[in-house]
């Protein structure tokens, strides 16, 4: 839930602060991954930001579809008679 989101946000902020490496390299420290050198292009980041705005709508649709499917419960008689689809 919200705790996971806040934890990941805190970790990303710590990793991004002062160009800190979040995946250090044992062979060459200059090749360690930071937020800056591991991010995609600006176009890709903008596209991902726009697509991420659809997530609440997709979740709402899933909840609504699940509600509609659960509205009419299958009875034991329907199962025994083979009428449950």
PDB file as gemmi writes it, atoms N, CA and C in Angstrom:
CRYST1    1.000    1.000    1.000  90.00  90.00  90.00 P 1                      
ATOM      1  N   UNK A   1       0.796  -1.175   0.000  1.00  0.00           N  
ATOM      2  CA  UNK A   1       0.000   0.000   0.000  1.00  0.00           C  
ATOM      3  C   UNK A   1       0.850   1.255   0.000  1.00  0.00           C  
ATOM      4  N   UNK A   2       0.383   2.204   0.737  1.00  0.00           N  
ATOM      5  CA  UNK A   2       1.045   3.510   0.773  1.00  0.00           C  
ATOM      6  C   UNK A   2       2.429   3.416   1.420  1.00  0.00           C  
ATOM      7  N   UNK A   3       2.608   2.488   2.349  1.00  0.00           N  
ATOM      8  CA  UNK A   3       3.915   2.303   2.992  1.00  0.00           C  
ATOM      9  C   UNK A   3       4.981   1.873   2.000  1.00  0.00           C  
ATOM     10  N   UNK A   4       4.605   0.983   1.077  1.00  0.00           N  
ATOM     11  CA  UNK A   4       5.545   0.527   0.052  1.00  0.00           C  
ATOM     12  C   UNK A   4       5.923   1.684  -0.862  1.00  0.00           C  
ATOM     13  N   UNK A   5       4.929   2.472  -1.249  1.00  0.00           N  
ATOM     14  CA  UNK A   5       5.187   3.615  -2.126  1.00  0.00           C  
ATOM     15  C   UNK A   5       6.133   4.602  -1.445  1.00  0.00           C  
ATOM     16  N   UNK A   6       5.874   4.903  -0.195  1.00  0.00           N  
ATOM     17  CA  UNK A   6       6.731   5.853   0.522  1.00  0.00           C  
ATOM     18  C   UNK A   6       8.139   5.301   0.724  1.00  0.00           C  
ATOM     19  N   UNK A   7       8.259   4.003   0.979  1.00  0.00           N  
ATOM     20  CA  UNK A   7       9.581   3.393   1.158  1.00  0.00           C  
ATOM     21  C   UNK A   7      10.389   3.443  -0.129  1.00  0.00           C  
ATOM     22  N   UNK A   8       9.761   3.072  -1.240  1.00  0.00           N  
ATOM     23  CA  UNK A   8      10.460   3.113  -2.522  1.00  0.00           C  
ATOM     24  C   UNK A   8      10.836   4.549  -2.881  1.00  0.00           C  
ATOM     25  N   UNK A   9       9.930   5.486  -2.618  1.00  0.00           N  
ATOM     26  CA  UNK A   9      10.240   6.888  -2.885  1.00  0.00           C  
ATOM     27  C   UNK A   9      11.428   7.357  -2.050  1.00  0.00           C  
ATOM     28  N   UNK A  10      11.457   6.980  -0.777  1.00  0.00           N  
ATOM     29  CA  UNK A  10      12.574   7.361   0.089  1.00  0.00           C  
ATOM     30  C   UNK A  10      13.884   6.750  -0.413  1.00  0.00           C  
ATOM     31  N   UNK A  11      13.841   5.490  -0.850  1.00  0.00           N  
ATOM     32  CA  UNK A  11      15.054   4.850  -1.362  1.00  0.00           C  
ATOM     33  C   UNK A  11      15.535   5.516  -2.647  1.00  0.00           C  
ATOM     34  N   UNK A  12      14.602   5.859  -3.532  1.00  0.00           N  
ATOM     35  CA  UNK A  12      15.006   6.535  -4.764  1.00  0.00           C  
ATOM     36  C   UNK A  12      15.552   7.921  -4.486  1.00  0.00           C  
ATOM     37  N   UNK A  13      14.956   8.623  -3.520  1.00  0.00           N  
ATOM     38  CA  UNK A  13      15.479   9.940  -3.168  1.00  0.00           C  
ATOM     39  C   UNK A  13      16.873   9.831  -2.568  1.00  0.00           C  
ATOM     40  N   UNK A  14      17.096   8.819  -1.732  1.00  0.00           N  
ATOM     41  CA  UNK A  14      18.437   8.617  -1.162  1.00  0.00           C  
ATOM     42  C   UNK A  14      19.441   8.247  -2.250  1.00  0.00           C  
ATOM     43  N   UNK A  15      18.995   7.407  -3.203  1.00  0.00           N  
ATOM     44  CA  UNK A  15      19.897   6.999  -4.282  1.00  0.00           C  
ATOM     45  C   UNK A  15      20.195   8.156  -5.224  1.00  0.00           C  
ATOM     46  N   UNK A  16      19.222   9.029  -5.433  1.00  0.00           N  
ATOM     47  CA  UNK A  16      19.419  10.141  -6.348  1.00  0.00           C  
ATOM     48  C   UNK A  16      20.108  11.337  -5.731  1.00  0.00           C  
ATOM     49  N   UNK A  17      20.169  11.379  -4.422  1.00  0.00           N  
ATOM     50  CA  UNK A  17      20.760  12.521  -3.735  1.00  0.00           C  
ATOM     51  C   UNK A  17      22.263  12.554  -3.948  1.00  0.00           C  
ATOM     52  N   UNK A  18      22.771  13.656  -4.420  1.00  0.00           N  
ATOM     53  CA  UNK A  18      24.213  13.873  -4.579  1.00  0.00           C  
ATOM     54  C   UNK A  18      24.854  12.889  -5.555  1.00  0.00           C  
ATOM     55  N   UNK A  19      24.070  12.419  -6.529  1.00  0.00           N  
ATOM     56  CA  UNK A  19      24.567  11.499  -7.554  1.00  0.00           C  
ATOM     57  C   UNK A  19      25.154  10.222  -6.955  1.00  0.00           C  
ATOM     58  N   UNK A  20      24.518   9.707  -5.932  1.00  0.00           N  
ATOM     59  CA  UNK A  20      24.965   8.492  -5.264  1.00  0.00           C  
ATOM     60  C   UNK A  20      24.673   7.266  -6.115  1.00  0.00           C  
ATOM     61  N   UNK A  21      25.599   6.333  -6.184  1.00  0.00           N  
ATOM     62  CA  UNK A  21      25.410   5.101  -6.951  1.00  0.00           C  
ATOM     63  C   UNK A  21      24.513   4.147  -6.172  1.00  0.00           C  
ATOM     64  N   UNK A  22      23.466   3.653  -6.838  1.00  0.00           N  
ATOM     65  CA  UNK A  22      22.597   2.671  -6.184  1.00  0.00           C  
ATOM     66  C   UNK A  22      22.992   1.249  -6.572  1.00  0.00           C  
ATOM     67  N   UNK A  23      23.829   1.093  -7.584  1.00  0.00           N  
ATOM     68  CA  UNK A  23      24.364  -0.210  -7.980  1.00  0.00           C  
ATOM     69  C   UNK A  23      25.847  -0.033  -8.280  1.00  0.00           C  
ATOM     70  N   UNK A  24      26.685  -0.103  -7.231  1.00  0.00           N  
ATOM     71  CA  UNK A  24      28.117   0.146  -7.425  1.00  0.00           C  
ATOM     72  C   UNK A  24      28.803  -0.976  -8.211  1.00  0.00           C  
ATOM     73  N   UNK A  25      29.811  -0.588  -8.957  1.00  0.00           N  
ATOM     74  CA  UNK A  25      30.585  -1.541  -9.745  1.00  0.00           C  
ATOM     75  C   UNK A  25      31.849  -1.929  -8.977  1.00  0.00           C  
ATOM     76  N   UNK A  26      32.119  -3.218  -8.932  1.00  0.00           N  
ATOM     77  CA  UNK A  26      33.344  -3.690  -8.274  1.00  0.00           C  
ATOM     78  C   UNK A  26      34.569  -3.475  -9.157  1.00  0.00           C  
ATOM     79  N   UNK A  27      34.375  -3.549 -10.458  1.00  0.00           N  
ATOM     80  CA  UNK A  27      35.507  -3.445 -11.372  1.00  0.00           C  
ATOM     81  C   UNK A  27      35.937  -1.999 -11.605  1.00  0.00           C  
ATOM     82  N   UNK A  28      34.966  -1.113 -11.816  1.00  0.00           N  
ATOM     83  CA  UNK A  28      35.282   0.283 -12.127  1.00  0.00           C  
ATOM     84  C   UNK A  28      34.247   1.168 -11.437  1.00  0.00           C  
ATOM     85  N   UNK A  29      34.659   1.893 -10.413  1.00  0.00           N  
ATOM     86  CA  UNK A  29      33.716   2.709  -9.652  1.00  0.00           C  
ATOM     87  C   UNK A  29      33.076   3.803 -10.494  1.00  0.00           C  
ATOM     88  N   UNK A  30      33.754   4.251 -11.550  1.00  0.00           N  
ATOM     89  CA  UNK A  30      33.179   5.279 -12.413  1.00  0.00           C  
ATOM     90  C   UNK A  30      32.026   4.732 -13.260  1.00  0.00           C  
ATOM     91  N   UNK A  31      31.918   3.405 -13.360  1.00  0.00           N  
ATOM     92  CA  UNK A  31      30.855   2.778 -14.145  1.00  0.00           C  
ATOM     93  C   UNK A  31      29.651   2.405 -13.289  1.00  0.00           C  
ATOM     94  N   UNK A  32      29.637   2.801 -12.041  1.00  0.00           N  
ATOM     95  CA  UNK A  32      28.512   2.482 -11.160  1.00  0.00           C  
ATOM     96  C   UNK A  32      27.240   3.167 -11.660  1.00  0.00           C  
ATOM     97  N   UNK A  33      26.110   2.520 -11.430  1.00  0.00           N  
ATOM     98  CA  UNK A  33      24.841   3.073 -11.893  1.00  0.00           C  
ATOM     99  C   UNK A  33      24.304   4.106 -10.918  1.00  0.00           C  
ATOM    100  N   UNK A  34      23.955   5.255 -11.457  1.00  0.00           N  
ATOM    101  CA  UNK A  34      23.287   6.299 -10.687  1.00  0.00           C  
ATOM    102  C   UNK A  34      21.947   6.575 -11.375  1.00  0.00           C  
ATOM    103  N   UNK A  35      21.103   7.366 -10.737  1.00  0.00           N  
ATOM    104  CA  UNK A  35      19.825   7.720 -11.346  1.00  0.00           C  
ATOM    105  C   UNK A  35      20.055   8.452 -12.671  1.00  0.00           C  
ATOM    106  N   UNK A  36      21.054   9.303 -12.701  1.00  0.00           N  
ATOM    107  CA  UNK A  36      21.321  10.112 -13.890  1.00  0.00           C  
ATOM    108  C   UNK A  36      21.755   9.264 -15.077  1.00  0.00           C  
ATOM    109  N   UNK A  37      22.711   8.372 -14.886  1.00  0.00           N  
ATOM    110  CA  UNK A  37      23.224   7.623 -16.042  1.00  0.00           C  
ATOM    111  C   UNK A  37      22.427   6.357 -16.343  1.00  0.00           C  
ATOM    112  N   UNK A  38      21.434   6.026 -15.551  1.00  0.00           N  
ATOM    113  CA  UNK A  38      20.627   4.847 -15.852  1.00  0.00           C  
ATOM    114  C   UNK A  38      19.219   5.203 -16.312  1.00  0.00           C  
ATOM    115  N   UNK A  39      18.905   6.490 -16.349  1.00  0.00           N  
ATOM    116  CA  UNK A  39      17.584   6.917 -16.815  1.00  0.00           C  
ATOM    117  C   UNK A  39      17.528   6.889 -18.335  1.00  0.00           C  
ATOM    118  N   UNK A  40      16.329   6.739 -18.833  1.00  0.00           N  
ATOM    119  CA  UNK A  40      16.121   6.722 -20.280  1.00  0.00           C  
ATOM    120  C   UNK A  40      16.145   8.146 -20.819  1.00  0.00           C  
ATOM    121  N   UNK A  41      15.849   8.257 -22.097  1.00  0.00           N  
ATOM    122  CA  UNK A  41      15.800   9.580 -22.714  1.00  0.00           C  
ATOM    123  C   UNK A  41      14.616  10.367 -22.162  1.00  0.00           C  
ATOM    124  N   UNK A  42      14.623  11.662 -22.410  1.00  0.00           N  
ATOM    125  CA  UNK A  42      13.542  12.516 -21.908  1.00  0.00           C  
ATOM    126  C   UNK A  42      12.197  12.116 -22.511  1.00  0.00           C  
ATOM    127  N   UNK A  43      12.200  11.733 -23.793  1.00  0.00           N  
ATOM    128  CA  UNK A  43      10.956  11.305 -24.436  1.00  0.00           C  
ATOM    129  C   UNK A  43      10.377  10.073 -23.745  1.00  0.00           C  
ATOM    130  N   UNK A  44      11.232   9.089 -23.449  1.00  0.00           N  
ATOM    131  CA  UNK A  44      10.771   7.866 -22.786  1.00  0.00           C  
ATOM    132  C   UNK A  44      10.236   8.174 -21.399  1.00  0.00           C  
ATOM    133  N   UNK A  45      10.911   9.030 -20.661  1.00  0.00           N  
ATOM    134  CA  UNK A  45      10.458   9.382 -19.317  1.00  0.00           C  
ATOM    135  C   UNK A  45       9.130  10.130 -19.365  1.00  0.00           C  
ATOM    136  N   UNK A  46       8.957  11.022 -20.334  1.00  0.00           N  
ATOM    137  CA  UNK A  46       7.682  11.737 -20.479  1.00  0.00           C  
ATOM    138  C   UNK A  46       6.557  10.771 -20.842  1.00  0.00           C  
ATOM    139  N   UNK A  47       6.839   9.838 -21.741  1.00  0.00           N  
ATOM    140  CA  UNK A  47       5.838   8.850 -22.139  1.00  0.00           C  
ATOM    141  C   UNK A  47       5.438   7.976 -20.959  1.00  0.00           C  
ATOM    142  N   UNK A  48       6.413   7.535 -20.171  1.00  0.00           N  
ATOM    143  CA  UNK A  48       6.109   6.711 -18.997  1.00  0.00           C  
ATOM    144  C   UNK A  48       5.305   7.499 -17.975  1.00  0.00           C  
ATOM    145  N   UNK A  49       5.574   8.775 -17.829  1.00  0.00           N  
ATOM    146  CA  UNK A  49       4.824   9.607 -16.892  1.00  0.00           C  
ATOM    147  C   UNK A  49       3.370   9.738 -17.332  1.00  0.00           C  
ATOM    148  N   UNK A  50       3.161   9.931 -18.624  1.00  0.00           N  
ATOM    149  CA  UNK A  50       1.791  10.053 -19.136  1.00  0.00           C  
ATOM    150  C   UNK A  50       1.041   8.730 -18.994  1.00  0.00           C  
ATOM    151  N   UNK A  51       1.684   7.619 -19.342  1.00  0.00           N  
ATOM    152  CA  UNK A  51       1.046   6.308 -19.240  1.00  0.00           C  
ATOM    153  C   UNK A  51       0.729   5.973 -17.782  1.00  0.00           C  
ATOM    154  N   UNK A  52       1.577   6.385 -16.857  1.00  0.00           N  
ATOM    155  CA  UNK A  52       1.326   6.083 -15.442  1.00  0.00           C  
ATOM    156  C   UNK A  52       0.079   6.781 -14.918  1.00  0.00           C  
ATOM    157  N   UNK A  53      -0.376   7.835 -15.612  1.00  0.00           N  
ATOM    158  CA  UNK A  53      -1.614   8.499 -15.204  1.00  0.00           C  
ATOM    159  C   UNK A  53      -2.839   7.630 -15.475  1.00  0.00           C  
ATOM    160  N   UNK A  54      -2.714   6.616 -16.351  1.00  0.00           N  
ATOM    161  CA  UNK A  54      -3.826   5.721 -16.661  1.00  0.00           C  
ATOM    162  C   UNK A  54      -4.039   4.654 -15.585  1.00  0.00           C  
ATOM    163  N   UNK A  55      -3.075   4.440 -14.709  1.00  0.00           N  
ATOM    164  CA  UNK A  55      -3.154   3.364 -13.720  1.00  0.00           C  
ATOM    165  C   UNK A  55      -4.410   3.456 -12.857  1.00  0.00           C  
ATOM    166  N   UNK A  56      -4.792   4.613 -12.328  1.00  0.00           N  
ATOM    167  CA  UNK A  56      -6.023   4.652 -11.525  1.00  0.00           C  
ATOM    168  C   UNK A  56      -7.262   4.251 -12.321  1.00  0.00           C  
ATOM    169  N   UNK A  57      -7.318   4.616 -13.608  1.00  0.00           N  
ATOM    170  CA  UNK A  57      -8.464   4.249 -14.432  1.00  0.00           C  
ATOM    171  C   UNK A  57      -8.508   2.748 -14.685  1.00  0.00           C  
ATOM    172  N   UNK A  58      -7.354   2.138 -14.903  1.00  0.00           N  
ATOM    173  CA  UNK A  58      -7.297   0.690 -15.109  1.00  0.00           C  
ATOM    174  C   UNK A  58      -7.714  -0.029 -13.831  1.00  0.00           C  
ATOM    175  N   UNK A  59      -7.227   0.429 -12.687  1.00  0.00           N  
ATOM    176  CA  UNK A  59      -7.616  -0.192 -11.411  1.00  0.00           C  
ATOM    177  C   UNK A  59      -9.110  -0.028 -11.152  1.00  0.00           C  
ATOM    178  N   UNK A  60      -9.650   1.143 -11.459  1.00  0.00           N  
ATOM    179  CA  UNK A  60     -11.089   1.364 -11.278  1.00  0.00           C  
ATOM    180  C   UNK A  60     -11.892   0.437 -12.181  1.00  0.00           C  
ATOM    181  N   UNK A  61     -11.440   0.231 -13.405  1.00  0.00           N  
ATOM    182  CA  UNK A  61     -12.132  -0.680 -14.312  1.00  0.00           C  
ATOM    183  C   UNK A  61     -12.099  -2.109 -13.790  1.00  0.00           C  
ATOM    184  N   UNK A  62     -10.958  -2.543 -13.261  1.00  0.00           N  
ATOM    185  CA  UNK A  62     -10.846  -3.892 -12.711  1.00  0.00           C  
ATOM    186  C   UNK A  62     -11.795  -4.068 -11.536  1.00  0.00           C  
ATOM    187  N   UNK A  63     -11.848  -3.078 -10.644  1.00  0.00           N  
ATOM    188  CA  UNK A  63     -12.752  -3.147  -9.493  1.00  0.00           C  
ATOM    189  C   UNK A  63     -14.201  -3.193  -9.961  1.00  0.00           C  
ATOM    190  N   UNK A  64     -14.560  -2.363 -10.939  1.00  0.00           N  
ATOM    191  CA  UNK A  64     -15.929  -2.337 -11.449  1.00  0.00           C  
ATOM    192  C   UNK A  64     -16.303  -3.661 -12.116  1.00  0.00           C  
ATOM    193  N   UNK A  65     -15.394  -4.206 -12.938  1.00  0.00           N  
ATOM    194  CA  UNK A  65     -15.669  -5.478 -13.603  1.00  0.00           C  
ATOM    195  C   UNK A  65     -15.816  -6.602 -12.588  1.00  0.00           C  
ATOM    196  N   UNK A  66     -14.977  -6.618 -11.561  1.00  0.00           N  
ATOM    197  CA  UNK A  66     -15.058  -7.636 -10.517  1.00  0.00           C  
ATOM    198  C   UNK A  66     -16.385  -7.519  -9.772  1.00  0.00           C  
ATOM    199  N   UNK A  67     -16.794  -6.291  -9.489  1.00  0.00           N  
ATOM    200  CA  UNK A  67     -18.073  -6.057  -8.811  1.00  0.00           C  
ATOM    201  C   UNK A  67     -19.233  -6.583  -9.656  1.00  0.00           C  
ATOM    202  N   UNK A  68     -19.197  -6.300 -10.956  1.00  0.00           N  
ATOM    203  CA  UNK A  68     -20.269  -6.763 -11.841  1.00  0.00           C  
ATOM    204  C   UNK A  68     -20.306  -8.287 -11.922  1.00  0.00           C  
ATOM    205  N   UNK A  69     -19.145  -8.920 -11.931  1.00  0.00           N  
ATOM    206  CA  UNK A  69     -19.109 -10.382 -11.981  1.00  0.00           C  
ATOM    207  C   UNK A  69     -19.608 -11.007 -10.684  1.00  0.00           C  
ATOM    208  N   UNK A  70     -19.368 -10.350  -9.562  1.00  0.00           N  
ATOM    209  CA  UNK A  70     -19.782 -10.881  -8.260  1.00  0.00           C  
ATOM    210  C   UNK A  70     -21.191 -10.475  -7.863  1.00  0.00           C  
ATOM    211  N   UNK A  71     -21.855  -9.674  -8.684  1.00  0.00           N  
ATOM    212  CA  UNK A  71     -23.179  -9.179  -8.329  1.00  0.00           C  
ATOM    213  C   UNK A  71     -24.182 -10.329  -8.180  1.00  0.00           C  
ATOM    214  N   UNK A  72     -24.145 -11.265  -9.104  1.00  0.00           N  
ATOM    215  CA  UNK A  72     -25.052 -12.410  -9.047  1.00  0.00           C  
ATOM    216  C   UNK A  72     -24.230 -13.635  -8.659  1.00  0.00           C  
ATOM    217  N   UNK A  73     -24.498 -14.164  -7.484  1.00  0.00           N  
ATOM    218  CA  UNK A  73     -23.761 -15.318  -6.987  1.00  0.00           C  
ATOM    219  C   UNK A  73     -24.307 -16.607  -7.604  1.00  0.00           C  
ATOM    220  N   UNK A  74     -23.433 -17.566  -7.819  1.00  0.00           N  
ATOM    221  CA  UNK A  74     -23.837 -18.868  -8.330  1.00  0.00           C  
ATOM    222  C   UNK A  74     -24.338 -19.699  -7.156  1.00  0.00           C  
ATOM    223  N   UNK A  75     -25.488 -20.298  -7.346  1.00  0.00           N  
ATOM    224  CA  UNK A  75     -26.061 -21.123  -6.273  1.00  0.00           C  
ATOM    225  C   UNK A  75     -25.635 -22.579  -6.442  1.00  0.00           C  
ATOM    226  N   UNK A  76     -25.803 -23.333  -5.388  1.00  0.00           N  
ATOM    227  CA  UNK A  76     -25.451 -24.754  -5.413  1.00  0.00           C  
ATOM    228  C   UNK A  76     -26.322 -25.503  -6.407  1.00  0.00           C  
ATOM    229  N   UNK A  77     -27.584 -25.102  -6.511  1.00  0.00           N  
ATOM    230  CA  UNK A  77     -28.497 -25.761  -7.444  1.00  0.00           C  
ATOM    231  C   UNK A  77     -28.065 -25.564  -8.894  1.00  0.00           C  
ATOM    232  N   UNK A  78     -27.602 -24.358  -9.215  1.00  0.00           N  
ATOM    233  CA  UNK A  78     -27.131 -24.094 -10.571  1.00  0.00           C  
ATOM    234  C   UNK A  78     -25.934 -24.969 -10.919  1.00  0.00           C  
ATOM    235  N   UNK A  79     -25.050 -25.147  -9.965  1.00  0.00           N  
ATOM    236  CA  UNK A  79     -23.866 -25.981 -10.195  1.00  0.00           C  
ATOM    237  C   UNK A  79     -24.285 -27.426 -10.410  1.00  0.00           C  
ATOM    238  N   UNK A  80     -25.197 -27.928  -9.575  1.00  0.00           N  
ATOM    239  CA  UNK A  80     -25.639 -29.320  -9.689  1.00  0.00           C  
ATOM    240  C   UNK A  80     -26.393 -29.573 -10.985  1.00  0.00           C  
ATOM    241  N   UNK A  81     -27.154 -28.577 -11.471  1.00  0.00           N  
ATOM    242  CA  UNK A  81     -27.933 -28.738 -12.699  1.00  0.00           C  
ATOM    243  C   UNK A  81     -27.108 -28.425 -13.949  1.00  0.00           C  
ATOM    244  N   UNK A  82     -25.913 -27.945 -13.790  1.00  0.00           N  
ATOM    245  CA  UNK A  82     -25.055 -27.627 -14.919  1.00  0.00           C  
ATOM    246  C   UNK A  82     -25.437 -26.329 -15.604  1.00  0.00           C  
ATOM    247  N   UNK A  83     -26.128 -25.438 -14.907  1.00  0.00           N  
ATOM    248  CA  UNK A  83     -26.546 -24.167 -15.491  1.00  0.00           C  
ATOM    249  C   UNK A  83     -25.559 -23.031 -15.208  1.00  0.00           C  
ATOM    250  N   UNK A  84     -24.586 -23.251 -14.366  1.00  0.00           N  
ATOM    251  CA  UNK A  84     -23.641 -22.208 -13.994  1.00  0.00           C  
ATOM    252  C   UNK A  84     -22.586 -22.067 -15.091  1.00  0.00           C  
ATOM    253  N   UNK A  85     -22.434 -20.885 -15.583  1.00  0.00           N  
ATOM    254  CA  UNK A  85     -21.428 -20.621 -16.615  1.00  0.00           C  
ATOM    255  C   UNK A  85     -20.385 -19.690 -16.099  1.00  0.00           C  
TER     256      UNK A  85                                                      
END                                                                             
